Amino acid sequence: MSFPGRTVQRAWHIVDAASQTVGRLAANVAPLLRGKHKPTYRPNGDCGDYVIIVNAEKVNLSGNKWNDKLYRWHTGYPGGLKQRRAKEMLERKPEEILKKAILGMISRNNLRHKYIEPRLKIYTGPNHPHAGQLPVDVTPLKNHPRRREGTFNHGFDSGKYVAENSYQGGGVKNKKRTWMDSIKRIISIVDIVYELYYVYYSIQEETQPVSAQRINKKGSQKGENQNASGDYFFHNDG
């Protein structure tokens, strides 16, 4: 890519999970974590965004899945196979229901474990600790429709990749430059110029004595003399 700064650009999205079906919500969030909604998407690159999900305890499951769906895991000890119904999981750890559904739609590799999974933030209730990136006036993404439509673009408005007023890393959101930032920039430029001058002066000092010795050696062989003013002149012996 000729402009990697825009390639790794990360936006922050907020999703309200209240009254949304777990599977449909997960199918909408997983592409955002992978970055498939961007034109710079690469399957082997970490180009996804941050997703904040609130009201995780208010999700829905279709049919009788609250009683039929089981979450199983193993403790690692003999006979340590455990299971818990979806209804019990909602009471104890409501965040795990969405987390397992979303991450289950992403391939299990180092890209998911180290990079994609930490960008998924799930909270119970309407509040979250990311007010700096997602102010109060940011509108949550639209709910996934019951019927797939061609106009549905991951919940964004037409032609956009991030909600209005949400933070987007990589310098898209203009930051007002203060006088202190200008001073720091000038100081950094002066330091660079000083370093270049120091390197140039050091090279000149190292090369000057060697060239002078070569001139004196050649001059003595050819009969070069030096007058009182310090200038060199040649005389013809023939």
C-alpha positions in Angstrom: 0.0 0.0 0.0 1.3 3.4 -0.9 -0.5 5.1 2.1 -0.3 2.7 5.1 -1.7 5.3 7.4 -5.1 5.1 5.9 -4.9 1.3 5.7 -4.5 0.8 9.5 -7.0 3.5 10.3 -9.3 2.4 13.1 -12.8 3.7 13.9 -14.9 3.2 17.0 -18.5 1.8 16.6 -21.1 1.4 19.3 -23.9 -1.2 19.1 -27.0 -1.4 21.2 -27.8 -5.1 21.8 -31.2 -4.4 23.3 -33.9 -6.5 21.7 -31.6 -7.8 19.0 -31.1 -11.5 18.0 -27.7 -12.9 19.0 -26.9 -14.5 15.6 -28.0 -11.5 13.5 -26.1 -9.1 15.8 -22.9 -11.3 15.6 -23.2 -11.4 11.8 -23.1 -7.6 11.7 -20.3 -7.1 14.2 -17.8 -9.8 13.0 -17.2 -8.0 9.6 -16.5 -4.7 11.4 -13.8 -6.4 13.6 -12.2 -7.9 10.5 -12.5 -4.7 8.5 -14.5 -6.2 5.6 -16.5 -3.0 5.3 -13.4 -1.1 4.1 -12.0 -1.0 0.6 -8.5 -1.7 2.1 -9.5 -5.0 3.6 -6.9 -7.8 3.5 -7.7 -11.3 4.9 -4.2 -11.6 6.3 -4.0 -8.1 7.7 -5.2 -6.4 11.0 -7.4 -3.7 9.5 -10.5 -3.9 11.6 -12.2 -1.4 13.9 -13.2 -1.2 17.6 -16.7 -2.3 18.4 -18.4 -1.4 21.7 -21.6 -3.3 22.6 -23.9 -2.1 25.4 -27.0 -3.7 27.0 -25.6 -7.2 26.5 -28.1 -8.6 29.0 -31.1 -7.6 26.8 -30.3 -9.8 23.8 -32.8 -12.3 22.3 -32.6 -15.8 21.1 -35.2 -17.2 18.7 -37.3 -20.2 19.4 -36.7 -22.2 22.6 -32.9 -21.7 22.6 -32.8 -20.2 26.1 -33.5 -23.7 27.4 -32.1 -25.9 24.6 -28.8 -24.2 23.8 -25.9 -25.4 25.9 -22.5 -23.9 26.4 -19.8 -26.5 27.1 -16.2 -26.3 28.3 -13.6 -28.4 30.0 -11.7 -27.6 33.1 -8.7 -29.7 32.0 -9.1 -32.2 34.8 -10.5 -35.8 34.4 -14.3 -35.6 34.3 -14.2 -31.9 34.1 -16.7 -31.4 31.2 -19.0 -28.6 32.2 -22.2 -27.3 30.6 -24.6 -24.4 31.2 -27.8 -23.5 29.5 -28.2 -20.2 27.7 -30.7 -19.0 30.3 -28.2 -19.6 33.1 -25.4 -18.0 31.1 -27.5 -14.9 30.7 -27.9 -14.6 34.4 -24.2 -15.2 35.3 -22.2 -13.9 32.3 -24.3 -12.2 29.7 -21.2 -10.9 27.9 -20.1 -14.4 27.1 -23.2 -15.1 25.0 -22.3 -12.3 22.5 -18.6 -12.9 22.7 -18.8 -16.6 21.8 -21.3 -15.9 19.0 -19.1 -13.1 17.4 -15.7 -14.8 17.8 -17.2 -18.1 16.5 -17.7 -16.4 13.1 -14.0 -15.5 12.9 -11.2 -18.0 12.1 -9.2 -19.3 15.1 -5.7 -18.0 14.4 -3.2 -15.6 15.9 -4.8 -12.7 14.1 -8.0 -13.3 16.0 -6.4 -14.1 19.4 -3.9 -11.3 19.5 -5.5 -8.5 17.5 -9.2 -8.9 16.7 -10.4 -10.2 20.1 -9.0 -7.3 22.2 -10.9 -4.8 20.0 -14.3 -6.2 21.0 -15.7 -4.5 24.2 -19.0 -5.9 25.6 -20.7 -4.3 28.6 -24.0 -4.8 30.5 -26.1 -1.7 30.8 -26.1 1.4 28.7 -22.8 2.9 30.0 -19.3 2.2 28.8 -15.9 3.7 29.8 -15.0 4.9 26.3 -16.5 8.3 26.3 -13.3 9.8 24.8 -13.7 7.8 21.6 -17.5 7.6 21.6 -19.2 10.7 22.9 -22.8 10.7 24.1 -24.1 12.2 20.8 -22.9 9.2 18.8 -25.8 7.2 17.3 -25.5 3.4 17.7 -25.4 1.4 14.5 -28.7 0.3 13.0 -30.2 -3.0 13.8 -29.8 -5.8 11.3 -33.1 -6.2 9.4 -35.1 -9.4 9.6 -34.8 -9.7 5.8 -31.4 -9.1 4.1 -31.5 -6.0 2.0 -29.1 -4.7 -0.6 -29.2 -1.2 0.9 -28.0 -2.4 4.4 -24.3 -1.4 4.7 -23.4 -2.8 8.1 -25.7 -0.2 9.7 -23.9 2.8 8.2 -25.4 5.6 6.2 -24.9 5.5 2.4 -21.2 5.9 1.5 -19.9 6.0 5.0 -17.7 3.7 7.1 -18.1 5.2 10.5 -20.9 6.9 12.5 -21.1 10.7 12.8 -18.9 12.3 15.6 -17.2 9.0 16.5 -13.4 8.8 16.9 -11.4 7.5 13.9 -7.7 7.0 14.4 -5.1 7.8 11.7 -5.6 11.6 11.6 -9.1 11.7 10.0 -10.6 13.7 12.9 -8.9 17.1 12.7 -7.1 17.9 15.9 -6.6 21.6 16.8 -2.9 22.4 16.9 -1.8 24.4 19.9 1.2 26.7 20.2 3.0 24.1 22.2 2.7 21.6 19.4 4.2 24.1 17.0 7.2 24.7 19.4 7.8 21.0 19.7 7.8 20.6 15.9 10.3 23.5 15.5 12.6 22.0 18.1 12.5 18.7 16.4 13.4 20.3 13.1 16.3 22.2 14.7 17.6 19.0 16.3 17.6 17.2 12.9 19.5 20.1 11.3 22.0 20.2 14.1 22.6 16.4 13.8 23.2 16.7 10.1 25.6 19.6 10.5 27.5 17.6 13.2 27.8 14.6 10.9 29.0 16.7 8.0 31.6 18.6 10.2 32.9 15.2 11.6 33.4 13.9 8.1 35.3 17.0 7.0 37.6 16.8 10.0 38.4 13.1 9.3 39.1 13.6 5.6 41.1 17.0 5.7 44.4 15.7 7.2 44.7 12.8 4.8 44.2 15.0 1.7 46.8 17.5 3.0 49.4 14.8 3.5 48.8 13.5 0.0 49.3 17.1 -1.4 52.5 17.6 0.5 53.9 14.3 -0.6 53.1 14.8 -4.2 54.4 18.4 -4.1 57.7 17.4 -2.7 58.3 14.8 -5.4 57.5 17.3 -8.2 59.5 20.1 -6.7 56.6 22.1 -5.2 57.6 24.9 -2.9 55.7 27.2 -0.5 56.3 30.9 -0.3 56.0 33.0 2.9 52.3 33.7 2.5 51.6 29.9 2.7 50.6 29.6 -1.0 52.0 26.7 -3.2 53.7 27.4 -6.5 55.6 25.3 -9.0 58.8 26.0 -10.8 60.1 24.5 -14.0 63.4 22.7 -13.6 64.0 22.4 -17.3 
